[in-house]
Amino acid sequence: MRVLITGANRGVGAALLSAYAARGDEALGTARGGGDLLPLEVTDPASHRALADRLGDAPLDTLICNAGVYPDKGQPLDDGYPAEMWAQTFAVNVTGVFLTVQAMLPALRRAQAPKIAIISSQMASSTRAPGGSYIYRASKAAALNLGRNLAVDFKRDGIAVGIYHPGWVRTDMGGGSADISTDEAASGLVARIDALGPDTTGCFETWDGRAHPY
């Protein structure tokens, strides 16, 4: 199976890359700076075209849109959350997901049972609204909405789309006091994505298999 994971240079993305490679899949990862991974700036359409050209005509079985940013943690309500922070976060967390899906669509259509996994967050849910982190919450809610609508449009192509909360993970983004390790998150997410299919397309689930309210 051929799997492509964006934002695979650290955190959950790196753990997912390792998990798929360890079980023998052809695991491909991207990072903004490239390095040992495939270069991809998710906000740049030209970068997506270059990646698609580099991957060639081989089918892509699973696309995992993991790349994301969380710049507004701790921003003050009175004078924080600058407009450019909103623009950049949505460019990565929402537009970046759409551009990735769009660029990889021909390769996905060449696969037998293609899947798209969008890593969102429980912070996307309208049922969890404790305040703060307005930009990140709004961007992840938009990514959830994007995934739900893509699931409808891709049914005719046989492409299943799942949206996932990876857990509160001990990463630079999640912090050292978070609940689970990156390996635990990756193991759970791989199981969820394995189970994704036409009957569950459009699902919003947690890393450990619970349906999450929208």
C-alpha positions as CSV (number, residue, x, y, z in Angstrom):
1,M,0.0,0.0,0.0
2,R,1.2,3.5,-0.9
3,V,0.7,6.1,1.8
4,L,1.5,9.9,1.7
5,I,1.6,11.8,4.9
6,T,2.0,15.6,5.0
7,G,3.8,17.3,7.8
8,A,5.8,14.1,8.6
9,N,8.9,15.6,9.9
10,R,7.9,15.6,13.5
11,G,5.1,14.8,16.0
12,V,2.2,12.7,15.0
13,G,3.2,12.9,11.3
14,A,6.6,11.4,11.9
15,A,5.1,8.6,14.1
16,L,2.5,7.8,11.4
17,L,5.3,7.6,8.8
18,S,7.2,5.2,11.0
19,A,4.2,3.1,11.8
20,Y,3.3,2.6,8.1
21,A,6.9,1.9,7.1
22,A,7.3,-0.6,10.0
23,R,4.5,-2.8,8.7
24,G,5.9,-2.8,5.2
25,D,3.8,-0.1,3.4
26,E,5.4,2.3,1.0
27,A,5.3,5.3,3.3
28,L,6.0,8.7,1.9
29,G,6.3,11.8,4.0
30,T,6.4,15.5,3.2
31,A,7.9,18.5,5.1
32,R,8.1,22.2,4.3
33,G,11.9,22.1,4.1
34,G,12.2,18.7,2.5
35,G,15.4,17.3,3.9
36,D,15.0,13.5,4.2
37,L,11.4,13.9,3.2
38,L,9.6,15.1,0.1
39,P,9.4,18.9,-0.1
40,L,6.0,20.4,0.1
41,E,4.8,23.8,1.1
42,V,1.1,23.1,1.6
43,T,0.1,26.7,1.0
44,D,1.8,26.9,-2.5
45,P,0.0,25.4,-5.5
46,A,3.2,25.2,-7.5
47,S,4.7,23.1,-4.7
48,H,1.8,20.7,-4.9
49,R,2.2,20.4,-8.7
50,A,5.9,19.7,-8.3
51,L,5.1,16.9,-5.7
52,A,2.5,15.3,-8.0
53,D,4.9,15.3,-10.9
54,R,7.6,13.8,-8.7
55,L,5.3,11.0,-7.5
56,G,4.5,10.0,-11.1
57,D,1.7,7.8,-12.3
58,A,1.6,5.3,-9.5
59,P,-1.7,4.9,-7.5
60,L,-1.9,6.5,-4.1
61,D,-3.9,4.3,-1.7
62,T,-4.1,6.6,1.3
63,L,-3.5,10.4,1.7
64,I,-3.1,11.7,5.3
65,C,-3.5,15.4,5.6
66,N,-1.6,16.0,8.8
67,A,0.3,19.3,8.3
68,G,-0.9,22.0,10.6
69,V,0.0,25.0,12.7
70,Y,-1.3,26.3,16.1
71,P,0.2,29.8,16.5
72,D,-2.5,31.4,18.7
73,K,-2.1,29.5,21.9
74,G,-2.2,32.0,24.8
75,Q,-3.0,35.0,22.6
76,P,-4.8,37.8,24.6
77,L,-8.4,38.5,23.6
78,D,-8.1,42.2,23.8
79,D,-5.2,42.9,21.5
80,G,-4.1,39.5,20.2
81,Y,-5.1,37.3,17.3
82,P,-3.7,39.6,14.5
83,A,-5.2,39.4,11.1
84,E,-2.1,37.9,9.5
85,M,-2.2,35.0,12.0
86,W,-5.7,34.2,10.9
87,A,-4.7,34.3,7.3
88,Q,-1.6,32.1,7.7
89,T,-3.3,29.5,9.9
90,F,-6.2,29.1,7.5
91,A,-3.8,28.9,4.6
92,V,-2.1,25.9,6.2
93,N,-4.8,24.2,8.1
94,V,-7.7,24.5,5.6
95,T,-6.5,25.7,2.2
96,G,-3.4,23.5,2.5
97,V,-5.7,20.4,3.0
98,F,-7.8,21.2,0.0
99,L,-4.8,21.9,-2.2
100,T,-3.2,18.6,-1.1
101,V,-6.3,16.6,-1.9
102,Q,-6.8,18.4,-5.2
103,A,-3.2,17.7,-6.3
104,M,-3.3,14.0,-5.2
105,L,-6.7,13.3,-6.7
106,P,-5.5,11.8,-10.0
107,A,-3.3,9.4,-8.1
108,L,-6.0,8.5,-5.6
109,R,-8.4,7.7,-8.5
110,R,-5.9,5.2,-9.8
111,A,-6.1,3.2,-6.6
112,Q,-8.4,0.3,-5.9
113,A,-10.0,1.6,-2.6
114,P,-8.5,5.0,-2.0
115,K,-8.8,6.9,1.3
116,I,-8.2,10.4,2.6
117,A,-7.7,11.0,6.3
118,I,-7.8,14.6,7.6
119,I,-6.3,15.2,11.0
120,S,-8.5,17.8,12.6
121,S,-9.1,18.0,16.4
122,Q,-11.7,17.8,19.1
123,M,-11.3,21.5,19.2
124,A,-13.2,21.6,15.9
125,S,-16.3,20.4,17.6
126,S,-19.1,22.9,18.5
127,T,-19.7,20.8,21.6
128,R,-16.3,21.8,23.0
129,A,-16.2,25.6,23.4
130,P,-14.3,26.6,26.5
131,G,-13.0,29.8,24.8
132,G,-9.5,30.8,23.7
133,S,-7.4,29.6,20.7
134,Y,-10.0,31.1,18.4
135,I,-7.9,30.8,15.2
136,Y,-6.9,27.2,15.7
137,R,-10.4,26.2,16.7
138,A,-12.0,27.9,13.7
139,S,-9.4,26.5,11.3
140,K,-9.9,22.9,12.6
141,A,-13.7,23.4,12.4
142,A,-13.3,24.4,8.8
143,A,-11.1,21.4,8.1
144,L,-13.8,19.2,9.6
145,N,-16.5,20.8,7.4
146,L,-14.2,20.5,4.4
147,G,-13.8,16.7,5.0
148,R,-17.5,16.2,5.5
149,N,-18.3,17.8,2.2
150,L,-15.5,16.1,0.3
151,A,-16.9,12.8,1.6
152,V,-20.1,13.5,-0.2
153,D,-18.6,14.6,-3.5
154,F,-16.0,11.7,-3.6
155,K,-18.6,9.0,-3.1
156,R,-19.0,8.7,-6.8
157,D,-15.3,8.1,-7.1
158,G,-15.2,5.5,-4.4
159,I,-12.9,7.6,-2.3
160,A,-13.6,7.4,1.4
161,V,-12.8,10.4,3.6
162,G,-12.4,10.3,7.4
163,I,-11.7,13.2,9.8
164,Y,-9.9,12.4,13.0
165,H,-9.0,13.8,16.4
166,P,-5.5,12.4,17.1
167,G,-5.8,12.7,20.9
168,W,-4.1,15.2,23.2
169,V,-0.6,14.2,22.2
170,R,2.8,15.0,23.8
171,T,4.3,17.1,21.0
172,D,5.5,20.6,20.6
173,M,1.9,21.6,19.8
174,G,0.3,19.5,22.5
175,G,2.8,20.1,25.3
176,G,4.6,17.8,27.7
177,S,1.6,17.3,30.0
178,A,-0.6,15.8,27.2
179,D,-2.3,12.4,27.6
180,I,-0.7,10.1,25.1
181,S,2.5,9.6,23.2
182,T,2.9,10.1,19.4
183,D,3.3,6.3,19.0
184,E,0.0,5.7,20.8
185,A,-1.7,8.3,18.6
186,A,-0.2,6.9,15.4
187,S,-1.2,3.3,16.3
188,G,-4.8,4.4,16.9
189,L,-5.0,6.5,13.8
190,V,-3.6,3.7,11.6
191,A,-6.4,1.4,12.9
192,R,-9.0,4.0,12.3
193,I,-7.8,4.6,8.7
194,D,-7.6,0.9,8.1
195,A,-11.3,0.6,9.0
196,L,-12.4,3.6,6.9
197,G,-14.5,2.7,3.9
198,P,-17.6,3.6,1.9
199,D,-19.9,2.8,4.8
200,T,-18.0,5.1,7.2
201,T,-17.0,7.9,4.9
202,G,-17.5,11.4,6.4
203,C,-16.9,10.1,9.9
204,F,-15.4,12.2,12.7
205,E,-13.6,9.9,15.1
206,T,-11.1,10.0,17.9
207,W,-7.8,8.1,17.7
208,D,-9.1,5.4,19.9
209,G,-12.3,4.7,17.9
210,R,-15.0,6.8,19.4
211,A,-17.4,8.7,17.3
212,H,-16.9,12.4,18.0
213,P,-19.9,14.9,18.0
214,Y,-19.6,17.6,15.4
